[in-house]
Amino acid sequence: MNLMEHMGIEPGRLQFSWISSAESTKFVETVKSVTQAVKAIGPNTTYKKNPVKVA
Amino acid sequence: MSLYIDKIKETAERLLKDGSVDMVIGFRKGSVPMMNEPCFIQKPQEVHQLVWDSNCGINLANYLTDRKEKIAVVAKGCDSRNIVNHIVENKIKREKLVIIGVPCTGMIDKRKIAGMFDKPIDAVTEDGDIILVTSAGKETRLNKTDVLQENCALCIHRNPVIYDELVGDLIEEQTGIDRYAEVRRVEAMSPQEKWQYFEDLLSPCIRCYACRNACPLCYCPTCFVDESRPQWVGKSQDPIDTRTFHFLRAYHCAGRCTDCGACERACPVGIKVRQFTSKLNRDCLEMFGWEAGLTLDQRPPLDTYKPNDPNDFIK
């Protein structure tokens, strides 16, 4: 993750969690907080492949 | 430094003659200046080909992978650390090796030197710390310290870490070196600037994979970039594919890279490939107190679990 941010991925866009299959509450909370964080950063404009232009 | 060569030849000849090894891996003169090439000596009468000077930047550990015969290998500091890596990763057996250790005073940067002259370079010789470059019939004296490869200027492990024979006295290691100034310079940038910096850095990349081929760590039978079922990463020169190749290759070297500079040296377009690996090397040093290839007795940090491993990034 450090290298990803080092090469210009915004902090917060890439997140890691450890959630057991029994931890449904933690799963929901994590999804909510990740979604919120990423929405706050805005759309990913850099690390995205542009569709190939054909004729 | 060239005094070493007599000792290297003598050792190589002795080892081949008494049958303790089947092959000696060392350097011989390349076809153009500043480009010594690896050579594989199997007969005592061939040892005269061997050379040693400041153009031996290729990492010879790269040629040891999965070899079965008994081999003597000429190893400077970084080569020896990669040999340690190879042994730790079971790519070669210690008892199959005779390591001819060479205390190293650094290799010269062929690209930097070529850039100092308008005309092609005809010959490069050296006398101690002075490099004599002949270009267009004119001889120029350069200080070796001014034209070292960047990784050599920053090197703190010039002496081989393991060896069976030594071709010269161990030399004093450099101290007080700021090894990670470049990493910090990039770290100080904003995410947009960082992105742009690497975009510019990688824009000349032609995806030739010379960096990977020169790297002793890259020994997978099929590299992830060559896989087609599944295809992990696009094979085109699309900037995103190129970036993906470079950072994933760097990740594969995390905790293993010895900063030998073979990748940067091999790059035909002069990309500073070490910008990726340096960051990981620094992180490994800070998080695990680890420098690759210094000991046979410890497993690498990414290979073991310790309860106090830093894991703040997992939420």
Interface residues (C-beta under 8 A of the other chain):
Chain A: M1 N2 L3 M4 E5 H6 M7 G8 I9 E10 P11 Q15 F16 S17 W18 T30 S33 T46 Y47 K48 K49
Chain B: V183 V186 E187 P191 Q192 E193 K194 W195 Q196 Y197 F198 G234 D238 I240 D241 R243 F247 A250 Y251 F276 K279 L280 D283 F313 I314 K315
